[in-house]
């Protein structure tokens, strides 16, 4: 994978992740219609589809699976990151996925605090 393709993949992965997160936040907060929600989800899916059907499918899916892994089993992912046998793109994908999951966890905590404050009023 050429470096410019890798950078494009990483940028688009974050864009799709943010689109989906925003869509769900807006939907649950009542800030968008069902149609607007679907449009945002479809935009994220279009990005995903483009990479899943393209020549860098394996790298995209590795990154997607790594994000799930950091969420579901961070101890295992830490071991994978420390292990030998990863190529440079895979190692950077594990690192990016870790950052994405840390950002997601931070957003979840922020939303939880907002929810708790709203219940105290």
N, C-alpha and C positions, 0 to 999 in steps of 0.2 A: 504494500500500500504506500503510494507516494505521500510525502508529508502534506501537500496541499489538499489531498483527498481526506487524509486523516483529520486535518484541521476543520475541513468542511463538515465531516461527520460529527465531530465533537460539538461544533457550533449548532448544527441542526438538531442534534440530540437534546441539547439544553433548551433550544427553542421549542421543540415538541413537548418536552417535559413541563416547561413553564406554561405553554398553552393549555395543556391538560389540567395543571394545577389551578390555573386561573379560572378555567371553565367550571371546575367543581366548586371552587370557593364562591364564585359569583352565583352559581346555581343554588347552592345551599343557603346562601345569604339572601336569595330572592332578588338579586341585582340583574338578572337576565331572564329572558323568556326561554321556554323550552326550545324554540327554534334557534335562538342565539347560542344556547348551550350546545345543541347538536352541531351547529356550524363550527364552533371552536373545537369540539372533539374531532370533527372531520378534518379540520386543518392539521391537527396533530397526527391523525391517522394517515393523511396524505404524505407527510414527511416520512413516517415510519414505512409506509408501503414503498416509497421510492427507494429507500435503502434496502429493504428486505428483498426487493426484486432486482436490485442492482448487483454490480460485480463485487461489492464489499459487504455482502449479506452476512457472512460469517463474523466479520468484525463488529457490525451493528448489533447482531444478536448477542455476541459476547458481551458487549457493553450493556445491553438491556438486561441480560441475565445477571451481570455483575451488580447492577443497581438493586435488583431483587435480592441477590445474595447478601449485600450489605444490610438490607432491611431485615431479612429473615434470620441470618446467621452471621453476625459480624465477626465472631471468633474464627469461624471457618475461613472467611474472606481474608482476615489478617494473616492466617497461615498460608493461604494461596499467594498473597502478595509477597510474603517472605520466601516462598519456595523458588527453587530453580526450575527452569524449563519454560518460562514465559518469554515470548518475544517482546520487543520494545513496545509495540502497539498494544499488546495485551496488558503489559504492566501499566502503561499510561491509562488504559481503559479502567483497570481496577482502581487506580488512583482517582480518576475522574468520577467513577461511580461512588467511591467513598465520599468525595466532596459533595456530590449530588445528594446522597442520603443524609449527610450531615445537615445540609441546607433544608431538606425536607423535614427532618426531625426538629430543626429549629422553628420552622413554620408551623408544624403541628403543636409545638409547645406554646407558641405565640397565640394560635387560635384557641387553645385550651385555656390560656390565661384570660383572653378576651371573653370567652364563654363564661368562665367562672365569675369574672367581674360583672357581667351582665345579669347573672343569676342573683348576685348580692344586692342589686338595686331594687 
